[in-house]
Amino acid sequence: MTVENQELRKAGLKVTLPRVKIYQILERAGEGDHWSAEDIYKILMESGDDVGLATVYRVLTQFEAAGLVVRHHFEGGHSVFELAADEKHDHIVCVKCGRVKEFSDPELKRRQDQIAKELGFTISDRTLYLYGECDGGCEK
């Protein structure tokens, strides 16, 4: 049994070809890559897979509900997906081309914990999105 099939079954989802294909695309994404539903649809079409955009959206929503993926909502209605990971990380987003990069900074996390403590809070979850412009000519 493939890893994709195991993950889908573990999440309580029936193993179907569109689910497996979409999971494989997300799994193959490079470190820090984030795909929109349209990106995934385009990859499927380029590889000759006959999966409609509505199916891609439906499968991603099912994956999100099952905890397999995390959806990030960025300014301007831009949403991207990545496989759920145990380690927390932050994101920086190009406001011109929408490129998203991940980063982790232990010092930043330490400061957030310190600030929360000073204000009488314990952090249970956190999300940090930074916005700027790419230095590299806005290539996605």
C-alpha positions as CSV (number, residue, x, y, z in Angstrom):
1,M,0.0,0.0,0.0
2,T,1.4,3.4,-1.0
3,V,2.0,6.2,1.5
4,E,-0.8,8.3,-0.1
5,N,-3.3,5.4,0.3
6,Q,-2.3,5.0,4.0
7,E,-2.6,8.7,4.7
8,L,-6.0,8.9,3.0
9,R,-7.3,5.9,4.9
10,K,-5.9,7.1,8.2
11,A,-7.8,10.3,7.6
12,G,-11.0,8.4,7.0
13,L,-11.1,9.2,3.3
14,K,-11.9,6.7,0.6
15,V,-9.0,6.2,-1.8
16,T,-9.9,7.6,-5.2
17,L,-7.7,8.4,-8.1
18,P,-8.3,12.2,-7.9
19,R,-7.4,12.2,-4.2
20,V,-4.3,10.2,-4.7
21,K,-3.1,12.4,-7.6
22,I,-3.7,15.6,-5.6
23,Y,-2.0,14.2,-2.5
24,Q,1.0,13.2,-4.7
25,I,1.3,16.7,-6.1
26,L,1.2,18.2,-2.6
27,E,3.7,15.6,-1.4
28,R,6.1,16.4,-4.3
29,A,6.0,20.1,-3.7
30,G,9.5,21.4,-2.8
31,E,10.2,22.7,0.7
32,G,8.4,25.9,1.1
33,D,6.2,25.5,-2.0
34,H,2.5,26.3,-1.6
35,W,-0.1,25.5,-4.3
36,S,-3.4,27.1,-5.0
37,A,-6.2,24.9,-6.3
38,E,-5.6,26.4,-9.8
39,D,-1.9,25.5,-9.6
40,I,-2.8,21.9,-8.8
41,Y,-5.4,21.8,-11.6
42,K,-2.8,23.1,-14.0
43,I,-0.3,20.4,-13.0
44,L,-3.0,17.7,-13.4
45,M,-3.9,19.0,-16.9
46,E,-0.2,19.2,-17.9
47,S,0.3,15.6,-16.9
48,G,-2.8,14.5,-18.8
49,D,-5.0,13.8,-15.8
50,D,-8.7,14.4,-16.4
51,V,-9.7,16.0,-13.1
52,G,-11.9,19.1,-13.1
53,L,-11.2,22.3,-11.1
54,A,-14.4,21.7,-9.0
55,T,-13.0,18.3,-8.0
56,V,-9.7,19.8,-7.0
57,Y,-11.5,22.3,-4.8
58,R,-13.7,19.6,-3.3
59,V,-10.7,17.3,-2.6
60,L,-8.7,20.1,-1.0
61,T,-11.6,21.0,1.2
62,Q,-12.0,17.4,2.3
63,F,-8.2,17.2,2.9
64,E,-8.4,20.3,5.0
65,A,-11.3,18.9,7.1
66,A,-9.4,15.7,7.6
67,G,-6.3,17.5,8.8
68,L,-4.2,16.4,5.9
69,V,-3.5,19.9,4.5
70,V,-3.4,23.5,5.8
71,R,-5.0,26.3,3.9
72,H,-3.5,29.7,4.1
73,H,-5.6,32.7,3.3
74,F,-3.5,35.6,2.1
75,E,-4.5,39.2,1.3
76,G,-6.5,39.7,-1.9
77,G,-8.3,36.4,-1.5
78,H,-5.2,34.3,-2.4
79,S,-5.4,30.8,-0.8
80,V,-2.7,28.2,-1.0
81,F,-2.4,24.7,0.4
82,E,0.4,22.7,1.9
83,L,0.6,19.3,3.6
84,A,0.0,19.5,7.3
85,A,3.3,19.5,9.2
86,D,4.2,19.0,12.8
87,E,6.6,21.9,13.0
88,K,5.3,25.5,13.0
89,H,6.7,27.9,10.5
90,D,5.8,31.4,9.2
91,H,5.3,32.8,5.7
92,I,6.4,35.7,3.7
93,V,4.2,36.6,0.6
94,C,5.1,38.7,-2.4
95,V,2.3,41.2,-2.9
96,K,3.1,41.4,-6.7
97,C,3.2,37.8,-7.8
98,G,1.9,35.9,-4.8
99,R,5.0,33.8,-4.3
100,V,5.0,32.3,-0.8
101,K,8.2,31.3,1.2
102,E,8.4,29.6,4.5
103,F,10.7,30.4,7.3
104,S,11.3,29.5,10.9
105,D,13.1,31.6,13.5
106,P,13.5,30.4,17.0
107,E,14.3,33.9,18.3
108,L,11.1,35.2,16.8
109,K,9.1,32.4,18.5
110,R,11.0,33.1,21.8
111,R,10.0,36.8,21.6
112,Q,6.4,35.9,20.9
113,D,6.3,33.6,23.9
114,Q,7.9,36.3,26.1
115,I,5.5,39.0,25.0
116,A,2.5,36.7,25.6
117,K,3.8,35.9,29.1
118,E,4.3,39.6,29.9
119,L,0.7,40.2,28.9
120,G,-0.6,37.2,30.9
121,F,-1.2,34.8,28.0
122,T,0.0,31.4,27.0
123,I,0.1,30.9,23.2
124,S,-2.0,28.0,22.0
125,D,-1.5,28.6,18.3
126,R,0.1,31.3,16.1
127,T,0.1,32.4,12.5
128,L,2.5,35.0,11.1
129,Y,2.3,36.3,7.5
130,L,4.7,38.9,6.3
131,Y,4.1,40.8,3.1
132,G,6.6,42.4,0.8
133,E,8.0,42.3,-2.8
134,C,10.3,39.6,-4.3
135,D,13.8,40.6,-5.1
136,G,13.9,38.2,-8.0
137,G,11.7,39.8,-10.7
138,C,8.5,38.1,-9.3
139,E,8.8,34.7,-10.7
140,K,6.4,32.1,-9.3
